[in-house]
Amino acid sequence: MKTHDLIPTLVDAHNFAGFGSTFRYPSPEGDRPMDAPTSTGTGFRWFGRLLVERFGADLSFGMVYSEAGVLVQDEFERHIHTPELMVPLDGDVLLVLGQAGSVARPFLPEHGDGRVPAVTAEKFRAFLVPQGQLIAIGPGVWHKAPLALDKPSRTLVAFANQTENKDTECIALADVGVRFCVDDAHDS
């Protein structure tokens, strides 16, 4: 088994650009010019259009429950036609992502034809996604469930309805002797 160790990087719009999109949170006080609320009212400030993604279908919302301390990823999936939104709800999570093209076809070992994928490990990265941070994993990007750090975590997920049935390709890299381990420390 070839293990690739990854040190997670705190997600930001710059380092996440090859994998999808995210945004910088507005200041709750709206004290920076770019943080001006779209609308305000008694007891609230609305910050609209923080992240815009095209889905072309009804949205489906789901929830991932991640157990703490599992910092190995060797199964991945991708959606060719739709982004996937994620928001960690209970704490920070780690995501292991592979850029589009990081796994070359043929990649489905369950076809039984003896062909194995070519994996470009350098195109995989680990990201620390803070609790409450919205990210959009781009179409074609390899990913799987978020990894919880020191406590179980729930992550809200949204994508085009029926994505899991009509637009999901899976790969078990363990079947071809590849896995990614994530260090629980991270670079800022």
C-alpha positions as CSV (number, residue, x, y, z in Angstrom):
1,M,0.0,0.0,0.0
2,K,1.4,3.4,-1.0
3,T,0.5,6.0,1.6
4,H,0.7,9.7,0.8
5,D,0.8,12.0,3.8
6,L,-0.9,15.3,3.5
7,I,-0.7,18.4,5.8
8,P,-3.9,20.3,5.6
9,T,-4.0,24.0,4.7
10,L,-6.7,26.3,6.0
11,V,-9.1,26.8,3.2
12,D,-9.3,30.3,1.5
13,A,-10.4,31.5,-1.9
14,H,-6.9,31.6,-3.3
15,N,-5.6,28.1,-2.3
16,F,-9.0,26.4,-3.0
17,A,-9.4,27.9,-6.6
18,G,-8.3,24.6,-8.4
19,F,-10.9,22.6,-6.4
20,G,-13.9,24.8,-6.2
21,S,-14.9,28.1,-4.6
22,T,-15.4,29.6,-1.1
23,F,-15.8,33.1,0.3
24,R,-14.4,35.2,3.1
25,Y,-17.0,35.7,5.8
26,P,-18.3,39.2,6.1
27,S,-17.5,40.9,9.3
28,P,-20.7,40.8,11.6
29,E,-20.3,44.5,12.2
30,G,-20.0,45.3,8.4
31,D,-17.0,47.4,9.3
32,R,-15.0,46.8,6.1
33,P,-16.1,48.3,2.8
34,M,-16.5,44.8,1.1
35,D,-18.6,43.7,4.0
36,A,-21.5,46.1,3.5
37,P,-24.7,44.3,4.0
38,T,-27.1,43.8,1.1
39,S,-30.0,44.6,3.3
40,T,-30.6,45.5,7.0
41,G,-33.6,45.5,9.2
42,T,-34.4,45.4,12.9
43,G,-32.1,42.9,14.5
44,F,-30.4,41.6,11.3
45,R,-28.0,42.2,8.4
46,W,-28.3,40.2,5.2
47,F,-25.2,39.5,3.2
48,G,-26.3,38.2,-0.2
49,R,-24.5,36.6,-3.1
50,L,-21.6,35.5,-1.1
51,L,-21.1,32.4,-3.3
52,V,-22.9,31.8,-6.6
53,E,-23.0,28.3,-8.2
54,R,-25.0,27.0,-11.1
55,F,-27.0,23.9,-10.5
56,G,-29.5,23.7,-13.3
57,A,-31.9,21.5,-11.2
58,D,-33.7,21.4,-7.8
59,L,-31.3,21.3,-4.9
60,S,-31.1,18.3,-2.6
61,F,-29.9,18.8,1.0
62,G,-28.3,16.0,3.1
63,M,-26.2,15.5,6.1
64,V,-22.9,13.7,6.6
65,Y,-22.1,12.4,10.1
66,S,-18.3,11.9,10.5
67,E,-16.7,10.0,13.3
68,A,-13.7,11.6,15.1
69,G,-10.2,10.6,14.4
70,V,-10.5,8.8,11.1
71,L,-7.8,10.6,9.1
72,V,-7.3,8.2,6.2
73,Q,-9.0,8.5,2.9
74,D,-8.8,5.9,0.2
75,E,-12.3,6.1,-1.4
76,F,-13.3,9.0,-3.5
77,E,-16.2,10.2,-5.7
78,R,-16.8,13.0,-8.2
79,H,-19.7,14.6,-9.9
80,I,-19.1,15.6,-13.5
81,H,-21.9,18.0,-14.0
82,T,-22.6,19.6,-10.6
83,P,-20.8,21.3,-7.7
84,E,-21.3,20.1,-4.2
85,L,-21.8,22.6,-1.3
86,M,-20.6,21.7,2.2
87,V,-20.9,23.5,5.5
88,P,-19.4,21.9,8.7
89,L,-21.9,22.5,11.5
90,D,-20.3,21.1,14.7
91,G,-16.6,21.8,14.3
92,D,-13.7,22.1,11.9
93,V,-13.3,19.3,9.3
94,L,-10.7,18.1,6.9
95,L,-11.3,17.5,3.2
96,V,-9.0,15.5,1.0
97,L,-9.6,16.6,-2.6
98,G,-8.1,15.6,-5.9
99,Q,-8.2,18.0,-8.8
100,A,-10.0,17.0,-12.0
101,G,-7.5,14.8,-13.9
102,S,-5.8,13.5,-10.8
103,V,-7.1,10.0,-11.4
104,A,-6.9,8.8,-15.0
105,R,-9.3,6.3,-16.5
106,P,-9.9,3.4,-16.4
107,F,-10.7,3.8,-12.7
108,L,-13.5,1.5,-11.8
109,P,-12.0,-1.8,-10.5
110,E,-15.4,-3.4,-10.0
111,H,-15.6,-3.8,-13.8
112,G,-13.3,-6.7,-13.4
113,D,-11.2,-6.0,-16.5
114,G,-7.9,-5.9,-14.6
115,R,-7.3,-2.2,-15.5
116,V,-6.2,0.1,-12.7
117,P,-6.2,3.9,-12.4
118,A,-3.2,6.1,-12.7
119,V,-3.2,8.4,-9.6
120,T,-1.3,11.7,-9.6
121,A,-0.9,12.1,-5.9
122,E,0.6,15.6,-6.3
123,K,-2.9,16.8,-7.5
124,F,-4.4,15.8,-4.1
125,R,-4.5,18.2,-1.2
126,A,-6.0,18.3,2.3
127,F,-7.9,21.4,3.5
128,L,-9.0,22.4,7.0
129,V,-12.5,23.8,6.7
130,P,-13.6,25.8,9.7
131,Q,-17.0,25.2,11.3
132,G,-19.6,27.3,9.4
133,Q,-17.4,27.9,6.4
134,L,-19.3,27.3,3.1
135,I,-17.3,25.7,0.3
136,A,-18.4,24.5,-3.2
137,I,-16.4,21.5,-4.5
138,G,-16.2,22.0,-8.3
139,P,-17.5,19.5,-10.9
140,G,-15.0,16.8,-11.6
141,V,-13.1,17.2,-8.3
142,W,-12.5,13.9,-6.4
143,H,-13.7,14.0,-2.8
144,K,-15.4,12.0,-0.1
145,A,-17.0,12.6,3.3
146,P,-15.3,15.2,5.5
147,L,-13.0,13.9,8.2
148,A,-13.8,15.0,11.8
149,L,-10.9,15.9,14.0
150,D,-11.4,15.5,17.8
151,K,-15.1,15.0,18.0
152,P,-17.9,13.7,15.8
153,S,-19.1,16.2,13.3
154,R,-22.1,16.9,11.1
155,T,-21.7,18.6,7.7
156,L,-24.6,20.0,5.7
157,V,-24.3,19.0,2.0
158,A,-26.3,20.3,-1.0
159,F,-26.1,19.5,-4.7
160,A,-28.5,19.1,-7.7
161,N,-31.3,16.7,-6.9
162,Q,-30.5,13.0,-7.9
163,T,-26.7,13.7,-8.1
164,E,-26.0,10.7,-6.0
165,N,-27.9,8.5,-8.4
166,K,-27.2,10.1,-11.8
167,D,-23.9,12.0,-11.6
168,T,-21.6,10.2,-9.2
169,E,-18.5,8.2,-10.2
170,C,-16.7,6.3,-7.4
171,I,-13.2,4.9,-7.0
172,A,-11.7,2.7,-4.2
173,L,-8.0,3.6,-4.3
174,A,-7.3,1.0,-1.6
175,D,-8.1,-1.6,-4.3
176,V,-5.1,-0.4,-6.2
177,G,-2.8,0.2,-3.2
178,V,-3.2,4.0,-2.7
179,R,-4.4,5.9,0.3
180,F,-4.0,9.4,1.8
181,C,-3.3,10.1,5.5
182,V,-4.0,13.5,6.9
183,D,-1.9,15.0,9.6
184,D,-4.2,16.5,12.3
185,A,-1.9,19.6,12.5
186,H,-2.2,22.2,9.7
187,D,-0.5,25.1,8.0
188,S,-2.2,28.4,8.3
